[in-house]
Amino acid sequence: MKVGIITDTHDKQTLLKKAIEVFTEHNVDCVLHAGDITSPSSVQALTEIDHVKFIGVFGNCDSDKPALKSIVSSHEGEIQRGVYRGKIGDRKLLMAHDPRALGDMPITGDFDLIVYGHTHIQDIHRQGNTLIINPGQSWAVILDLDSMNYETIYLD
């Protein structure tokens, strides 16, 4: 299973268009967005990628949360305030926009994948058996959940 990961897109339509092209080209099964989508039109474009589930968290710049949630829900996706805890395939996922919301969770080893944003700076590293990803602004990460190998792609 392949996952496309982005964050802090801030309604940049050219960046979103490129991300959608990359996710389509890599045949991702799921898109994870770690917040600051900003507008309903941006989330609409991401949720309409064929056969791809959208999972996201709200960021501090996402002002029209009811509209964003309505669009995501209408496409059978998920978007939450605060911290998202769930599973993708066999992998346990923890996602938040602001890394401060994660607290000590990265060091517990309870999750296979932790995704965050907010800093606009790419940070990808392993801590024990946990892969921690902040794609950074203007980047996408393509992650193979079976092998936990990833590729970074510059979008801007």
Secondary structure as GFF3:
##gff-version 3
##sequence-region A 1 156
A	DSSP	beta_strand	2	6	.	.	.	ID=ss1
A	DSSP	alpha_helix	13	25	.	.	.	ID=ss2
A	DSSP	beta_strand	30	33	.	.	.	ID=ss3
A	DSSP	alpha_helix	40	47	.	.	.	ID=ss4
A	DSSP	beta_strand	53	57	.	.	.	ID=ss5
A	DSSP	alpha_helix	65	74	.	.	.	ID=ss6
A	DSSP	beta_strand	78	80	.	.	.	ID=ss7
A	DSSP	beta_strand	84	88	.	.	.	ID=ss8
A	DSSP	beta_strand	91	95	.	.	.	ID=ss9
A	DSSP	three_ten_helix	99	102	.	.	.	ID=ss10
A	DSSP	alpha_helix	105	108	.	.	.	ID=ss11
A	DSSP	beta_strand	113	115	.	.	.	ID=ss12
A	DSSP	beta_strand	123	127	.	.	.	ID=ss13
A	DSSP	beta_strand	130	134	.	.	.	ID=ss14
A	DSSP	beta_strand	139	144	.	.	.	ID=ss15
A	DSSP	beta_strand	149	154	.	.	.	ID=ss16
###
